[in-house]
């Protein structure tokens, strides 16, 4: 407990008869789904409403964690959850777009948004991915805590995932509301939650009572400041009225009422719990199965709350990094309380994402790894993975990565190009040059066009089209490096040495692909590399590897019945 603050002795409750709610949406994952979509496309928002176009919204919705997002767009033209993700992406600086608009003409009553494209901020997003889990969460947290207005706060704006209704927005720009620093209020309440134990259901009413007894002015200041002097007569609770559901009559809440704190500050606490804490997965909530308050907004519906695991380490500044494990079956497991976007970005060049949950599962991809190694010559996937896991890789995975590295050597294939050879080549060749191979030899594009230009410049070029399987001899009197190669080839052909190497090999024939797969895996794990023909279902190896292969067969006999039939050749 912090200094100078009374300990919170909150009551615990049994929630067996209550309606328990956990946020099933993953705002962190959906944030990256949204950013990865707009970074690859040119998305222009609508002119009138400044909304994401329906076609783009539907494509994004299909990937969001809200199962109703696509239905909402089909039926209502928009998704509340997509709006939350969209606002968050802009708020933390991953994207930007105009929110002010302009009034076109004297008769315009609302702004228009012409050519309002969503701009992707690559540096900001990459900095986020490269930062620690604690830093990532802090960025999202600070934005959400600091985002509010007179009308956009817990009293007057419903939560995207919540169930509670709100006070009427009428008059919220006057009275006590404009003077409230909602960011400081939220920060204070989060510190109160950080004093709770995870996994325990606490009674919401006891939290409200604790605040009433010990911090009665945590929300509305003790000494009121009004924007307009005419509001002073309305007093502390002049912004808040209840509506009787039966009679539909509205009654002002007076600070003289015995339960005024519960009806104003208490309602705020309830709606605070189902806003940022619930949406971010910091808490689970237990609701009353029905609303018996008889008034609007509802009162006392959130009966209890429970702190979830990742919240306390975050509030203490010690949110751990994801735990990474590489398995022998080439799966990579990433365990984290929240979506590990940064870690997944590091693994993406080598693996495919299979599933996401508290444990995200990826699968090492041979195609990706070979392409990555070809592009990044200095890359060392084995070293990189071991640095992420903190332990050596399984032997078979390390062996396969080494094999993939051998397949990553690449060459450049030039299509539609030609070679120009000659001493003191003219300058008109320069615009066609692709690469200088030597002082007298250049690789050029559009060779036919260049040949015509050389003829027009009276350079007397000679065109030689070589054979597909060898060089063609240039015309008599033409000097060329290729003539030397032809002479060398001719000399060699006069008496070419033929070397025949004899090797006796052993061939194993397998009855089916399954048994071949078991045997192949065992060979790889023992780093025994032989010739494998999956089409013929055979394993071929020289006699000097017989002892090593026999050792693998002996190991397999521990789990399989193996019958070795020797055929006479």
C-alpha positions as CSV (number, residue, x, y, z in Angstrom):
1,X,0.0,0.0,0.0
2,X,1.3,3.5,-0.8
3,X,2.2,5.9,1.9
4,X,-0.5,8.1,3.5
5,X,-3.3,6.0,1.9
6,X,-5.5,3.8,4.1
7,X,-5.4,0.1,3.2
8,X,-8.3,-1.1,1.1
9,X,-10.1,-3.8,3.1
10,X,-12.4,-4.8,0.2
11,X,-15.0,-7.6,0.6
12,X,-14.6,-10.7,-1.4
13,X,-17.6,-12.4,-3.0
14,X,-18.8,-15.6,-4.6
15,X,-19.8,-15.0,-8.2
16,X,-21.4,-18.4,-8.8
17,X,-24.8,-16.9,-9.3
18,X,-23.6,-13.9,-11.3
19,X,-22.9,-13.3,-15.0
20,X,-19.2,-13.4,-15.3
21,X,-17.7,-11.4,-18.3
22,X,-14.2,-11.5,-19.7
23,X,-13.3,-9.4,-22.8
24,X,-13.1,-11.8,-25.7
25,X,-11.8,-9.1,-28.0
26,X,-8.0,-8.8,-28.4
27,X,-7.4,-5.1,-28.9
28,X,-3.6,-5.5,-29.2
29,X,-3.8,-8.1,-32.0
30,X,-6.5,-6.2,-33.8
31,X,-4.4,-3.0,-33.7
32,X,-1.7,-4.8,-35.7
33,X,-4.3,-6.4,-38.0
34,X,-5.5,-2.9,-38.8
35,X,-2.0,-1.4,-39.3
36,X,-0.8,-4.2,-41.5
37,X,-3.9,-3.8,-43.7
38,X,-3.6,0.0,-44.2
39,X,0.2,-0.2,-44.7
40,X,-0.3,-2.4,-47.8
41,X,-3.2,-0.4,-49.4
42,X,-4.2,3.1,-50.2
43,X,-7.3,3.6,-48.1
44,X,-9.3,6.8,-48.7
45,X,-11.9,7.7,-46.0
46,X,-15.5,8.7,-47.0
47,X,-16.1,12.4,-47.8
48,X,-19.1,13.0,-45.6
49,X,-18.7,10.8,-42.5
50,X,-14.9,10.3,-42.6
51,X,-15.4,6.5,-42.3
52,X,-13.3,3.7,-43.7
53,X,-15.0,2.6,-47.0
54,X,-17.3,-0.4,-46.5
55,X,-15.3,-2.7,-48.8
56,X,-12.1,-2.0,-46.8
57,X,-13.9,-2.2,-43.5
58,X,-15.3,-5.6,-44.3
59,X,-11.9,-7.0,-45.3
60,X,-10.5,-5.7,-42.0
61,X,-13.5,-7.0,-40.0
62,X,-12.9,-10.5,-41.2
63,X,-9.6,-10.5,-39.4
64,X,-10.7,-8.8,-36.2
65,X,-11.4,-10.7,-32.9
66,X,-15.0,-9.3,-32.7
67,X,-17.1,-12.0,-34.4
68,X,-19.9,-9.5,-34.9
69,X,-17.8,-6.8,-36.7
70,X,-18.6,-8.1,-40.2
71,X,-22.3,-8.4,-39.3
72,X,-22.4,-4.8,-37.9
73,X,-20.9,-3.4,-41.1
74,X,-23.4,-5.3,-43.3
75,X,-26.4,-4.2,-41.2
76,X,-25.3,-0.7,-39.9
77,X,-22.5,0.3,-42.2
78,X,-19.9,0.4,-39.4
79,X,-18.4,-1.6,-36.5
80,X,-18.0,0.0,-33.1
81,X,-15.1,-2.2,-32.4
82,X,-13.3,-1.3,-35.7
83,X,-13.9,2.4,-34.7
84,X,-12.1,1.7,-31.4
85,X,-9.1,0.1,-33.1
86,X,-9.0,2.8,-35.8
87,X,-9.0,5.6,-33.1
88,X,-6.3,3.7,-31.2
89,X,-4.0,3.3,-34.2
90,X,-4.3,7.1,-34.9
91,X,-3.9,8.0,-31.2
92,X,-0.6,6.2,-30.8
93,X,0.7,7.6,-34.1
94,X,0.8,4.5,-36.2
95,X,-1.4,6.1,-38.8
96,X,-2.7,9.6,-39.5
97,X,-5.7,11.2,-41.3
98,X,-7.6,14.4,-41.2
99,X,-10.3,14.7,-38.5
100,X,-11.2,18.3,-38.9
101,X,-12.3,18.5,-42.5
102,X,-13.4,21.7,-44.3
103,X,-16.7,23.4,-44.9
104,X,-17.3,23.5,-48.7
105,X,-19.4,26.5,-49.6
106,X,-21.6,28.9,-47.5
107,X,-24.5,26.4,-47.1
108,X,-22.4,23.5,-45.6
109,X,-23.6,22.5,-42.2
110,X,-21.0,19.8,-41.6
111,X,-17.3,19.4,-42.7
112,X,-16.2,17.4,-45.7
113,X,-13.1,15.2,-46.0
114,X,-11.8,15.3,-49.5
115,X,-9.0,13.0,-50.5
116,X,-8.5,12.0,-46.9
117,X,-6.1,9.0,-47.2
118,X,-4.9,7.0,-44.2
119,X,-1.2,7.6,-43.9
120,X,0.9,4.9,-42.5
121,X,3.8,6.0,-40.1
122,X,6.5,3.4,-40.7
123,X,9.1,4.8,-38.3
124,X,6.6,5.0,-35.4
125,X,5.3,1.5,-35.9
126,X,8.8,-0.1,-36.3
127,X,9.9,1.7,-33.1
128,X,6.9,0.2,-31.3
129,X,7.7,-3.4,-32.5
130,X,11.4,-3.0,-31.5
131,X,10.5,-1.8,-27.9
132,X,9.9,-4.0,-24.9
133,X,6.5,-5.4,-23.9
134,X,6.5,-3.0,-21.0
135,X,7.1,0.0,-23.3
136,X,4.5,-1.2,-25.8
137,X,1.9,-1.5,-23.1
138,X,2.8,1.8,-21.6
139,X,2.2,3.6,-24.9
140,X,-1.3,2.1,-25.3
141,X,-2.1,2.7,-21.7
142,X,-1.0,6.3,-21.6
143,X,-3.0,7.1,-24.7
144,X,-6.2,5.5,-23.4
145,X,-5.9,7.1,-20.0
146,X,-5.3,10.5,-21.5
147,X,-8.0,10.4,-24.1
148,X,-11.2,12.2,-23.0
149,X,-13.5,15.2,-23.6
150,X,-16.5,16.7,-21.9
151,X,-18.8,14.2,-23.7
152,X,-16.3,11.3,-24.2
153,X,-15.8,9.9,-20.8
154,X,-17.2,7.2,-18.5
155,X,-20.3,9.1,-17.5
156,X,-21.5,10.0,-21.0
157,X,-19.9,7.5,-23.5
158,X,-20.6,3.8,-23.5
159,X,-17.8,1.2,-23.5
160,X,-17.3,-0.6,-26.8
161,X,-17.4,-4.0,-24.9
162,X,-19.6,-3.0,-21.9
163,X,-23.3,-3.3,-21.1
164,X,-24.0,-0.3,-19.0
165,X,-26.0,2.8,-20.2
166,X,-24.9,6.4,-19.5
167,X,-26.1,9.7,-18.3
168,X,-27.7,12.1,-20.8
169,X,-25.0,14.1,-22.6
170,X,-27.2,17.2,-22.4
171,X,-25.3,20.1,-20.7
172,X,-22.0,18.2,-20.3
173,X,-20.1,21.2,-21.6
174,X,-21.2,23.2,-18.5
175,X,-21.3,22.6,-14.8
176,X,-18.5,20.7,-13.0
177,X,-17.6,18.4,-15.9
178,X,-15.3,20.7,-17.9
179,X,-13.1,21.2,-14.8
180,X,-12.5,17.4,-14.2
181,X,-9.1,16.0,-15.2
182,X,-10.2,12.5,-16.2
183,X,-6.7,11.3,-16.9
184,X,-5.7,11.9,-13.2
185,X,-8.9,10.3,-12.0
186,X,-8.3,7.2,-14.1
187,X,-4.6,7.0,-13.0
188,X,-5.7,7.1,-9.3
189,X,-8.3,4.3,-9.8
190,X,-5.7,2.2,-11.6
191,X,-3.4,2.6,-8.6
192,X,-6.3,1.4,-6.4
193,X,-6.7,-1.6,-8.6
194,X,-3.0,-2.3,-8.4
195,X,-3.4,-2.8,-4.6
196,X,-5.7,-5.7,-5.2
197,X,-4.6,-9.4,-5.4
198,X,-5.0,-11.2,-8.8
199,X,-7.5,-14.0,-9.1
200,X,-9.7,-12.8,-6.2
201,X,-13.3,-11.5,-6.8
202,X,-13.8,-8.2,-4.9
203,X,-17.2,-6.6,-4.3
204,X,-17.6,-3.4,-6.4
205,X,-19.8,-1.8,-3.7
206,X,-17.0,-2.1,-1.1
207,X,-14.5,-0.3,-3.5
208,X,-17.1,2.5,-3.9
209,X,-17.6,2.7,-0.1
210,X,-13.8,2.8,0.4
211,X,-13.5,5.7,-2.0
212,X,-16.5,7.5,-0.3
213,X,-14.9,7.1,3.2
214,X,-11.3,7.9,2.3
215,X,-11.3,9.8,-1.1
216,X,-14.6,11.5,-1.5
217,X,-13.1,14.1,-3.9
218,X,-11.2,11.7,-6.1
219,X,-13.4,12.6,-9.0
220,X,-15.2,15.9,-8.5
221,X,-13.0,18.4,-6.7
222,X,-13.9,19.6,-3.2
223,X,-13.6,23.2,-4.2
224,X,-15.6,23.6,-7.4
225,X,-14.7,25.8,-10.3
226,X,-17.4,26.5,-12.8
227,X,-16.9,27.6,-16.4
228,X,-20.0,29.7,-16.2
229,X,-21.1,31.5,-13.0
230,X,-24.8,30.7,-13.8
231,X,-24.0,27.0,-13.1
232,X,-23.0,27.7,-9.5
233,X,-26.6,27.4,-8.3
234,X,-26.8,23.8,-9.7
235,X,-24.1,22.7,-7.3
236,X,-21.9,19.7,-7.2
237,X,-24.2,17.3,-9.1
238,X,-26.0,19.7,-11.4
239,X,-24.8,17.7,-14.5
240,X,-26.6,14.5,-13.4
241,X,-30.2,13.4,-13.6
242,X,-31.8,10.0,-13.2
243,X,-34.8,8.9,-15.3
244,X,-37.4,6.7,-13.6
245,X,-38.0,3.8,-16.0
246,X,-41.6,3.4,-15.0
247,X,-42.8,7.1,-15.2
248,X,-40.1,8.3,-17.6
249,X,-39.7,11.4,-15.3
250,X,-36.3,13.0,-14.7
251,X,-34.9,13.9,-11.3
252,X,-31.8,15.9,-10.5
253,X,-29.4,14.3,-8.1
254,X,-28.7,16.6,-5.1
255,X,-25.5,16.5,-3.0
256,X,-27.8,16.6,0.0
257,X,-29.1,13.1,-0.8
258,X,-27.6,10.5,1.5
259,X,-26.6,8.2,-1.4
260,X,-25.6,10.9,-3.8
261,X,-22.0,9.6,-3.9
262,X,-23.0,6.1,-4.9
263,X,-25.4,7.5,-7.6
264,X,-22.8,9.8,-9.3
265,X,-19.2,8.7,-8.3
266,X,-20.4,5.1,-7.9
267,X,-21.8,5.0,-11.4
268,X,-18.5,6.4,-12.7
269,X,-16.5,3.6,-11.0
270,X,-18.7,0.9,-12.5
271,X,-18.4,2.4,-16.0
272,X,-14.6,2.9,-15.4
273,X,-14.2,-0.8,-14.7
274,X,-16.0,-1.9,-17.9
275,X,-14.1,0.7,-20.0
276,X,-10.3,0.6,-20.2
277,X,-9.7,-2.2,-17.6
278,X,-12.2,-4.6,-19.2
279,X,-11.3,-3.7,-22.8
280,X,-7.6,-4.2,-22.2
281,X,-8.1,-7.4,-20.3
282,X,-6.9,-6.1,-17.0
283,X,-10.0,-7.2,-15.2
284,X,-12.9,-9.6,-15.4
285,X,-16.3,-8.4,-14.2
286,X,-19.4,-10.1,-12.6
287,X,-22.7,-8.6,-13.5
288,X,-26.1,-8.9,-11.8
289,X,-28.2,-11.3,-14.0
290,X,-30.9,-8.5,-14.3
291,X,-31.2,-4.8,-13.8
292,X,-33.4,-4.1,-10.8
293,X,-32.4,-0.5,-10.2
294,X,-35.5,0.9,-11.8
295,X,-33.6,4.0,-13.0
296,X,-31.5,5.1,-16.0
297,X,-28.6,5.0,-15.9
298,X,-28.4,1.6,-14.3
299,X,-27.0,1.4,-10.8
300,X,-25.2,-1.4,-9.1
301,X,-25.1,-3.9,-12.0
302,X,-21.4,-4.6,-11.8
303,X,-21.3,-6.7,-8.6
304,X,-17.7,-7.7,-8.5
305,X,-14.3,-7.5,-10.3
306,X,-11.2,-9.6,-10.5
307,X,-7.7,-8.6,-11.4
308,X,-6.0,-10.6,-14.2
309,X,-2.4,-11.8,-14.2
310,X,-0.6,-9.4,-16.6
311,X,-2.0,-6.2,-15.0
312,X,0.1,-6.1,-11.8
313,X,3.5,-6.8,-13.4
314,X,2.7,-4.0,-15.9
315,X,1.7,-1.5,-13.1
316,X,5.0,-2.5,-11.3
317,X,7.0,-1.8,-14.5
318,X,8.2,-5.4,-14.8
319,X,6.1,-6.9,-17.6
320,X,8.1,-9.9,-18.8
321,X,9.2,-10.5,-22.4
322,X,7.6,-13.4,-24.3
323,X,8.9,-16.9,-23.6
324,X,10.0,-18.6,-26.8
325,X,10.4,-22.4,-27.3
326,X,11.4,-24.2,-30.4
327,X,10.1,-27.8,-30.6
328,X,11.6,-30.8,-32.5
329,X,8.5,-30.8,-34.8
330,X,9.6,-27.3,-36.1
331,X,6.9,-25.5,-34.1
332,X,7.8,-22.3,-32.3
333,X,5.7,-21.5,-29.2
334,X,5.6,-17.9,-27.9
335,X,4.0,-17.5,-24.5
336,X,2.9,-14.1,-23.4
337,X,0.0,-12.7,-21.4
338,X,-0.7,-10.3,-24.2
339,X,-0.3,-10.3,-28.0
340,X,3.5,-10.4,-28.6
341,X,3.6,-8.3,-31.8
342,X,7.3,-7.5,-31.6
343,X,8.4,-11.1,-31.1
344,X,6.1,-12.3,-33.9
345,X,7.7,-9.6,-36.2
346,X,11.2,-11.0,-35.4
347,X,10.0,-14.6,-36.2
348,X,8.0,-13.7,-39.3
349,X,11.0,-14.0,-41.8
350,X,11.5,-17.6,-40.7
351,X,8.1,-19.0,-39.8
352,X,4.4,-19.0,-40.6
353,X,1.9,-18.0,-37.9
354,X,-0.4,-20.9,-37.2
355,X,-2.6,-19.7,-34.3
356,X,-2.7,-16.9,-31.7
357,X,-3.8,-17.2,-28.1
358,X,-2.0,-16.9,-24.8
359,X,0.5,-19.2,-26.5
360,X,1.1,-18.2,-30.2
361,X,2.2,-21.1,-32.4
362,X,4.4,-20.7,-35.5
363,X,5.8,-23.2,-37.8
364,X,9.3,-22.9,-39.3
365,X,9.1,-22.5,-43.1
366,X,11.7,-23.9,-45.4
367,X,10.6,-21.6,-48.2
368,X,10.8,-18.5,-46.0
369,X,14.1,-19.5,-44.4
370,X,15.8,-20.1,-47.7
371,X,14.5,-16.8,-49.1
372,X,15.6,-14.9,-46.0
373,X,19.1,-16.4,-46.1
374,X,19.4,-15.6,-49.8
375,X,18.5,-12.0,-49.1
376,X,20.5,-11.6,-45.8
377,X,23.8,-13.2,-46.5
378,X,25.1,-12.5,-42.9
379,X,22.0,-13.9,-41.3
380,X,22.4,-16.8,-38.8
381,X,18.9,-18.2,-38.1
382,X,20.2,-20.8,-35.6
383,X,22.0,-18.1,-33.6
384,X,19.0,-15.8,-33.8
385,X,16.6,-18.4,-32.6
386,X,18.9,-19.5,-29.7
387,X,19.2,-15.9,-28.6
388,X,15.4,-15.7,-28.4
389,X,14.9,-19.0,-26.6
390,X,17.9,-18.8,-24.4
391,X,18.8,-22.4,-25.0
392,X,20.2,-24.7,-27.8
393,X,17.8,-25.7,-30.6
394,X,16.7,-29.3,-31.0
395,X,19.4,-31.2,-32.9
396,X,17.1,-32.0,-35.9
397,X,16.0,-28.4,-36.2
398,X,19.6,-27.2,-36.1
399,X,20.5,-29.8,-38.8
400,X,17.7,-28.7,-41.1
401,X,18.5,-25.0,-40.7
402,X,22.1,-25.9,-41.7
403,X,20.8,-27.8,-44.7
404,X,18.5,-24.9,-45.7
405,X,21.4,-22.5,-45.5
406,X,23.2,-24.6,-48.1
407,X,20.2,-24.1,-50.4
408,X,20.2,-20.3,-50.1
409,X,23.0,-19.5,-52.5
410,X,21.5,-17.4,-55.2
411,X,22.3,-16.1,-58.7
412,X,21.0,-13.3,-60.8
413,X,19.3,-14.2,-64.1
414,X,19.3,-11.3,-66.6
415,X,16.5,-11.6,-69.3
416,X,16.5,-9.6,-72.5
417,X,20.1,-8.5,-72.1
418,X,23.3,-8.9,-74.2
419,X,27.1,-8.6,-73.9
420,X,29.0,-5.8,-75.7
421,X,32.7,-6.5,-76.2
422,X,35.4,-4.2,-77.5
423,X,38.3,-1.8,-76.9
424,X,37.5,1.8,-76.0
425,X,33.7,1.3,-76.1
426,X,31.8,4.5,-77.2
427,X,29.8,6.6,-74.8
428,X,26.5,5.9,-76.5
429,X,26.5,2.5,-74.8
430,X,26.3,4.1,-71.3
431,X,22.5,4.5,-71.2
432,X,22.1,0.8,-72.0
433,X,24.6,-0.5,-69.5
434,X,23.3,-2.8,-66.7
435,X,26.7,-3.8,-65.3
436,X,30.4,-3.5,-66.2
437,X,31.9,-7.0,-66.2
438,X,35.4,-5.9,-67.2
439,X,37.2,-3.1,-69.0
440,X,36.2,-4.5,-72.4
441,X,33.0,-6.3,-71.6
442,X,29.6,-4.8,-70.5
443,X,26.2,-6.3,-69.9
444,X,23.5,-4.1,-71.6
445,X,19.7,-4.0,-72.0
446,X,17.8,-3.7,-75.3
447,X,20.7,-5.1,-77.4
448,X,18.8,-4.9,-80.7
449,X,18.2,-1.2,-80.3
450,X,21.8,-0.6,-79.2
451,X,23.0,-2.6,-82.3
452,X,21.1,-0.2,-84.6
453,X,22.5,2.8,-82.9
454,X,26.0,1.5,-83.2
455,X,25.4,0.9,-86.9
456,X,24.1,4.4,-87.4
457,X,27.2,5.8,-85.6
458,X,29.3,3.8,-88.1
459,X,31.0,1.8,-85.4
460,X,30.7,-1.4,-87.6
461,X,29.4,-3.7,-84.9
462,X,29.3,-7.5,-85.3
463,X,26.4,-9.4,-83.9
464,X,27.1,-13.0,-82.6
465,X,24.2,-15.1,-81.3
466,X,25.7,-17.9,-79.2
467,X,24.3,-21.4,-79.0
468,X,22.2,-22.5,-76.0
469,X,24.8,-25.0,-75.0
470,X,28.0,-23.2,-75.9
471,X,29.8,-20.3,-77.6
472,X,29.6,-19.7,-81.4
473,X,32.8,-18.8,-83.2
474,X,32.8,-15.1,-84.3
475,X,33.5,-14.3,-88.0
476,X,37.1,-14.5,-89.3
477,X,39.2,-11.6,-88.3
478,X,37.1,-10.6,-85.2
479,X,39.0,-10.6,-82.0
480,X,37.1,-11.9,-78.9
481,X,37.7,-13.3,-75.5
482,X,35.4,-16.1,-76.5
483,X,37.8,-17.3,-79.3
484,X,40.4,-18.0,-76.6
485,X,37.8,-20.1,-74.8
486,X,37.0,-22.0,-78.0
487,X,40.6,-22.7,-78.7
488,X,41.1,-24.0,-75.1
489,X,38.0,-26.2,-75.5
490,X,39.4,-27.6,-78.9
491,X,42.8,-28.4,-77.3
492,X,41.1,-30.2,-74.5
493,X,39.0,-32.3,-76.9
494,X,42.0,-33.6,-78.8
495,X,42.7,-36.0,-76.0
496,X,40.2,-35.6,-73.2
497,X,40.8,-37.6,-70.0
498,X,37.8,-39.7,-68.9
499,X,37.7,-40.5,-65.3
500,X,35.3,-43.2,-64.1
501,X,34.8,-43.5,-60.3
502,X,33.3,-46.7,-59.0
503,X,31.3,-46.9,-55.8
504,X,29.3,-49.7,-54.4
505,X,26.1,-48.5,-52.8
506,X,23.3,-50.0,-50.7
507,X,19.7,-49.4,-51.6
508,X,16.9,-49.7,-49.0
509,X,13.3,-50.1,-50.4
510,X,10.4,-49.0,-48.2
511,X,6.8,-50.4,-48.4
512,X,5.2,-46.9,-48.0
513,X,5.8,-43.2,-47.6
514,X,5.0,-43.4,-43.8
515,X,7.8,-45.8,-43.0
516,X,10.1,-43.9,-45.2
517,X,9.2,-40.7,-43.3
518,X,10.0,-42.3,-40.0
519,X,13.3,-43.5,-41.2
520,X,14.2,-40.2,-42.9
521,X,13.5,-38.3,-39.6
522,X,15.7,-40.7,-37.6
523,X,18.5,-40.2,-40.1
524,X,18.2,-36.4,-39.9
525,X,18.2,-36.5,-36.1
526,X,21.5,-38.5,-36.2
527,X,22.9,-36.2,-38.8
528,X,23.2,-39.1,-41.2
529,X,22.8,-37.5,-44.7
530,X,22.1,-39.9,-47.5
531,X,20.3,-39.9,-50.9
532,X,16.5,-40.1,-50.4
533,X,14.1,-40.7,-53.3
534,X,10.6,-40.1,-52.1
535,X,9.0,-41.0,-55.4
536,X,10.6,-44.5,-55.5
537,X,10.6,-44.7,-51.7
538,X,14.3,-45.6,-51.5
539,X,17.3,-44.7,-49.4
540,X,20.7,-45.0,-51.1
541,X,24.0,-44.8,-49.3
542,X,27.7,-45.9,-49.9
543,X,29.1,-48.8,-48.0
544,X,31.3,-46.5,-45.9
545,X,28.1,-45.2,-44.3
546,X,26.7,-48.6,-43.6
547,X,27.8,-48.6,-39.9
548,X,26.0,-45.3,-39.3
549,X,22.8,-46.4,-41.0
550,X,22.9,-49.7,-39.2
551,X,23.1,-47.7,-35.9
552,X,20.0,-45.7,-36.9
553,X,18.1,-49.0,-37.7
554,X,19.1,-50.4,-34.3
555,X,17.7,-47.3,-32.6
556,X,14.4,-47.6,-34.5
557,X,14.1,-51.3,-33.4
558,X,13.3,-50.0,-29.9
559,X,10.0,-48.7,-31.1
560,X,9.3,-50.6,-34.3
561,X,9.5,-54.2,-35.6
562,X,11.9,-54.0,-38.5
563,X,12.4,-56.8,-41.0
564,X,15.4,-56.4,-43.3
565,X,15.0,-58.6,-46.5
566,X,18.2,-58.9,-48.6
567,X,17.5,-59.3,-52.3
568,X,19.9,-61.0,-54.7
569,X,20.9,-58.6,-57.5
